[in-house]
Amino acid sequence: MFVAVAREHKCSTKASRWLICAAMMLRNWSVASELYIPSLISNSGSTPVATSRRVDYDLYNNKYHDDRGTKCSGCKYVPSILRYYPDAQVMLDAGTGNCKLMRNLTEAGKTVYGTEVSASSLKTHCSDLLRQSKVTNAGLHHIPYDDNEFDLVISSEVLEHVPEELVARSVAELIRVSRGELFFTISLRRSKMDPEPPEPAKVHVTVKNREWWDQIFARHGCVRNFELYERLQRRMPHLTDNMRRGCILKKPKGQECWRDGELEPWFFPYSCKSKNYRLPLREFTYPGLDNKAEVGGD
């Protein structure tokens, strides 16, 4: 059965990616047809995830995505993506949510694929794309696509949801499947659904400053696209007194509208001219994961 599925969907001939791809296709069929195959794949992707995500998975998979509904935080960036990446034809929306950004870019003439960890969101909003194998139920730490497959990898407000122990692996995977261009937005504050400090966050579980993220990507051969960053990132002088008061009233402690002089949303465009996604094995000794396989290795 795996062989038939893999051939039909033109999965990679590389052994380690071939099995993941075939399993993903079977999982997608099960989501679209309301079946469940627990022995093939976990609810959160192609491998079990770390305990910190598993504990709060129901909150993220159901409550968070149910509250968002058809909202699309990344859709407002479509004009910028089309303007600043005119030659990018094949794209990946990593953490596509309700698939609305995928649809908008497809309508603009792009070939777009997606991954999403929430099976319920895919079942509710993306069943047609599941059947077409345009989107897969997978976490960022195991993206079921080949190396250098996408002209542009997009991820809007997703990486802050990834547990810190999975960030290095997820970033390595995002870079691996790209051809060197990444367009991300990453929240630098807690979610409205998170409790106030000092209680640990449950939704935005990795809230760091810009320099921390830059260092993570620099380890993989990527540098910030400063020209695009300067064009897109809004700063404090644009914050009026009314906006400031409104933000303070609306956001609890730890959920500010700005950070280090920059206004939300926070843009993270990267160019990776010397990609390095094969990190030492010790980087990936995470609880609940198969620690034998190196990211990018076959």
PLY file of the C-alpha trace (Angstrom):
ply
format ascii 1.0
element vertex 298
property float x
property float y
property float z
element edge 297
property int vertex1
property int vertex2
end_header
0.00 0.00 0.00
2.85 2.40 0.81
4.41 1.71 -2.60
1.19 2.52 -4.46
0.63 5.72 -2.51
4.22 6.87 -2.95
4.22 6.28 -6.69
0.86 7.96 -7.25
1.97 11.11 -5.45
5.48 11.14 -6.91
7.20 10.94 -3.56
10.95 11.40 -3.34
13.03 8.36 -4.28
15.24 8.99 -1.23
14.36 6.23 1.21
14.01 8.29 4.39
11.79 10.92 2.70
9.84 8.37 0.62
8.34 6.65 3.66
7.41 9.97 5.31
5.75 11.18 2.10
3.70 7.99 1.70
2.61 8.13 5.33
1.60 11.77 4.89
-0.58 10.96 1.90
-2.34 8.19 3.83
-2.83 10.53 6.77
-4.29 13.20 4.50
-6.78 10.74 3.08
-7.81 9.73 6.59
-8.37 13.36 7.66
-10.36 14.17 4.54
-12.57 11.08 4.87
-13.01 11.31 8.69
-10.98 8.17 9.25
-8.12 7.86 11.69
-4.97 5.76 11.39
-3.25 6.08 14.77
-0.49 3.59 13.99
0.89 5.62 11.06
1.28 9.14 12.35
0.66 11.24 15.42
-1.91 14.04 15.51
0.86 16.62 15.50
2.97 15.52 12.56
5.12 12.75 11.18
6.76 11.93 14.50
5.75 12.38 18.15
6.60 15.85 19.38
8.21 16.99 22.58
6.26 16.74 25.80
5.74 20.52 26.07
3.66 20.50 22.88
1.91 17.20 23.59
0.59 18.46 26.94
-1.19 21.48 25.41
-1.94 20.03 21.98
-5.71 20.05 22.50
-5.58 23.75 23.33
-3.59 24.57 20.21
-5.31 22.13 17.85
-8.89 22.89 18.86
-9.41 26.05 20.93
-6.80 28.22 19.21
-7.78 27.34 15.64
-11.50 27.35 16.45
-11.18 30.89 17.80
-9.31 32.03 14.70
-11.83 30.50 12.31
-11.27 31.97 8.86
-8.95 34.77 10.03
-5.76 35.03 7.98
-2.91 36.99 9.53
-0.64 36.33 6.54
-3.09 37.35 3.80
-2.30 41.05 4.21
1.29 40.30 3.18
0.34 38.92 -0.25
1.01 42.25 -2.08
4.47 42.46 -0.48
5.26 38.84 -1.34
4.25 39.37 -4.97
6.12 42.66 -5.17
9.40 41.68 -3.54
9.61 38.06 -4.75
8.37 38.37 -8.35
10.42 35.41 -9.59
9.24 33.01 -6.88
6.78 30.65 -8.54
6.69 27.58 -6.27
6.03 28.41 -2.61
5.51 26.66 0.71
3.21 28.07 3.39
4.62 26.45 6.53
1.94 26.43 9.20
-0.85 27.28 6.80
-3.68 27.18 9.38
-6.94 27.51 7.44
-5.15 27.53 4.05
-6.45 31.00 3.19
-2.98 32.40 2.41
-2.36 29.40 0.14
-5.58 30.13 -1.76
-4.80 33.84 -2.13
-1.35 33.14 -3.56
-2.76 30.45 -5.85
-5.28 32.97 -7.18
-2.32 35.25 -7.93
-0.88 32.56 -10.20
1.58 30.89 -7.83
2.03 27.16 -7.18
1.59 26.80 -3.44
1.88 23.87 -1.04
1.34 23.89 2.69
1.92 22.09 5.97
-0.17 22.38 9.13
0.09 20.64 12.50
-3.61 21.01 13.31
-5.56 18.13 11.79
-8.87 19.69 12.81
-8.09 22.94 10.99
-7.21 21.04 7.81
-10.35 18.93 8.04
-12.53 22.02 8.52
-10.95 24.44 6.04
-8.69 22.54 3.68
-10.34 19.22 2.81
-10.15 19.92 -0.94
-6.44 20.73 -0.74
-5.86 17.58 1.31
-7.44 15.48 -1.43
-5.25 17.23 -4.01
-2.14 16.57 -1.85
-1.45 20.31 -1.81
-1.31 20.41 1.98
-0.05 17.90 4.55
-0.65 17.37 8.26
2.90 17.84 9.58
4.89 19.80 12.11
7.74 22.07 11.06
10.28 19.69 12.59
9.55 17.12 9.84
8.55 18.74 6.54
7.74 16.03 3.95
9.29 17.70 0.91
12.60 17.39 -0.92
15.66 19.60 -0.49
15.57 22.91 -2.39
11.98 22.36 -3.54
10.57 25.87 -3.03
11.53 29.25 -4.47
10.11 30.88 -1.35
9.17 29.51 2.08
6.58 31.58 3.93
5.60 31.24 7.58
3.30 33.78 9.21
2.99 33.86 13.01
3.97 30.21 13.44
7.45 29.81 14.93
6.41 31.33 18.26
4.11 28.29 18.65
7.01 25.84 18.28
8.47 24.59 21.60
11.97 25.94 22.11
13.48 22.43 22.08
12.14 21.99 18.52
13.11 25.40 17.12
16.57 24.45 15.80
15.23 21.39 14.04
12.24 23.29 12.61
14.43 26.10 11.28
16.76 23.54 9.71
13.82 21.91 7.94
12.45 25.24 6.66
15.85 26.08 5.22
16.37 22.60 3.78
13.26 22.69 1.59
13.90 26.27 0.44
16.09 27.50 -2.38
17.42 30.19 -0.10
14.62 32.73 0.37
12.47 32.88 3.51
9.70 35.33 4.39
8.52 35.03 8.00
6.62 36.98 10.60
7.23 35.88 14.19
5.41 37.22 17.22
7.64 38.61 19.96
4.91 38.70 22.59
2.59 36.34 24.42
-0.75 35.34 22.91
-4.02 36.76 24.22
-4.80 33.16 25.19
-1.68 32.88 27.34
-1.79 33.51 31.09
0.03 36.53 32.48
3.64 36.11 33.64
5.06 34.45 35.63
2.75 31.61 34.56
4.28 29.67 31.62
2.85 30.38 28.16
0.66 27.76 26.50
0.15 29.17 22.98
3.11 31.44 22.19
5.54 29.07 23.86
8.75 30.53 22.38
8.86 34.30 22.81
12.34 35.66 22.13
13.84 38.90 20.82
14.92 39.52 17.23
18.60 38.96 17.94
17.87 35.48 19.29
16.06 34.50 16.08
18.78 36.05 13.91
21.37 33.90 15.68
19.32 30.73 15.13
19.07 31.39 11.39
22.72 32.52 11.15
23.82 29.09 12.40
22.23 27.67 9.26
23.90 30.10 6.83
21.09 32.67 6.65
21.27 36.44 7.08
18.52 38.98 7.49
17.42 40.64 4.25
17.99 44.14 5.62
16.68 45.96 2.56
13.30 44.22 2.75
13.25 44.38 6.55
13.71 48.17 6.46
10.94 48.54 3.90
8.38 46.54 5.86
9.10 46.94 9.57
7.19 49.74 11.30
8.77 51.53 14.24
7.79 53.45 17.34
7.63 56.98 15.82
4.52 55.83 13.94
2.78 54.98 17.23
0.37 57.79 18.17
-0.64 58.50 21.76
-4.10 57.03 21.10
-2.58 53.88 19.63
-0.26 53.57 22.62
-3.11 53.97 25.13
-5.27 51.53 23.21
-2.52 48.96 23.14
-1.85 49.27 26.87
-5.55 48.87 27.65
-6.01 45.95 25.27
-2.93 43.88 26.02
-2.20 42.29 29.41
1.30 42.37 30.82
3.74 40.55 28.54
1.59 41.09 25.43
2.78 44.52 24.27
2.17 45.87 20.75
5.82 46.78 20.35
9.25 45.51 21.32
12.68 47.15 21.16
11.21 50.11 19.27
9.50 47.95 16.61
5.76 47.67 16.12
3.83 44.46 15.61
3.86 42.64 13.19
7.54 41.71 13.29
9.05 40.81 9.92
11.85 38.25 9.50
12.96 38.01 5.85
16.10 35.89 5.39
18.41 35.00 2.53
20.39 31.79 2.85
23.24 31.87 0.34
25.33 29.23 2.12
22.67 26.89 3.51
23.74 24.63 6.34
20.92 22.49 7.65
22.94 19.42 8.67
23.63 20.08 12.33
25.44 17.69 14.69
23.34 14.82 16.00
23.44 16.23 19.54
21.35 19.20 18.39
18.36 16.90 17.98
18.25 14.84 21.15
14.72 15.99 22.00
12.30 14.05 24.23
9.80 11.94 22.32
11.65 12.10 18.99
13.63 9.56 17.01
17.12 10.82 17.79
18.91 8.58 15.30
18.16 10.63 12.19
19.97 13.85 11.42
17.87 16.56 9.77
18.66 16.70 6.08
20.37 13.32 6.16
19.25 10.31 4.16
0 1
1 2
2 3
3 4
4 5
5 6
6 7
7 8
8 9
9 10
10 11
11 12
12 13
13 14
14 15
15 16
16 17
17 18
18 19
19 20
20 21
21 22
22 23
23 24
24 25
25 26
26 27
27 28
28 29
29 30
30 31
31 32
32 33
33 34
34 35
35 36
36 37
37 38
38 39
39 40
40 41
41 42
42 43
43 44
44 45
45 46
46 47
47 48
48 49
49 50
50 51
51 52
52 53
53 54
54 55
55 56
56 57
57 58
58 59
59 60
60 61
61 62
62 63
63 64
64 65
65 66
66 67
67 68
68 69
69 70
70 71
71 72
72 73
73 74
74 75
75 76
76 77
77 78
78 79
79 80
80 81
81 82
82 83
83 84
84 85
85 86
86 87
87 88
88 89
89 90
90 91
91 92
92 93
93 94
94 95
95 96
96 97
97 98
98 99
99 100
100 101
101 102
102 103
103 104
104 105
105 106
106 107
107 108
108 109
109 110
110 111
111 112
112 113
113 114
114 115
115 116
116 117
117 118
118 119
119 120
120 121
121 122
122 123
123 124
124 125
125 126
126 127
127 128
128 129
129 130
130 131
131 132
132 133
133 134
134 135
135 136
136 137
137 138
138 139
139 140
140 141
141 142
142 143
143 144
144 145
145 146
146 147
147 148
148 149
149 150
150 151
151 152
152 153
153 154
154 155
155 156
156 157
157 158
158 159
159 160
160 161
161 162
162 163
163 164
164 165
165 166
166 167
167 168
168 169
169 170
170 171
171 172
172 173
173 174
174 175
175 176
176 177
177 178
178 179
179 180
180 181
181 182
182 183
183 184
184 185
185 186
186 187
187 188
188 189
189 190
190 191
191 192
192 193
193 194
194 195
195 196
196 197
197 198
198 199
199 200
200 201
201 202
202 203
203 204
204 205
205 206
206 207
207 208
208 209
209 210
210 211
211 212
212 213
213 214
214 215
215 216
216 217
217 218
218 219
219 220
220 221
221 222
222 223
223 224
224 225
225 226
226 227
227 228
228 229
229 230
230 231
231 232
232 233
233 234
234 235
235 236
236 237
237 238
238 239
239 240
240 241
241 242
242 243
243 244
244 245
245 246
246 247
247 248
248 249
249 250
250 251
251 252
252 253
253 254
254 255
255 256
256 257
257 258
258 259
259 260
260 261
261 262
262 263
263 264
264 265
265 266
266 267
267 268
268 269
269 270
270 271
271 272
272 273
273 274
274 275
275 276
276 277
277 278
278 279
279 280
280 281
281 282
282 283
283 284
284 285
285 286
286 287
287 288
288 289
289 290
290 291
291 292
292 293
293 294
294 295
295 296
296 297
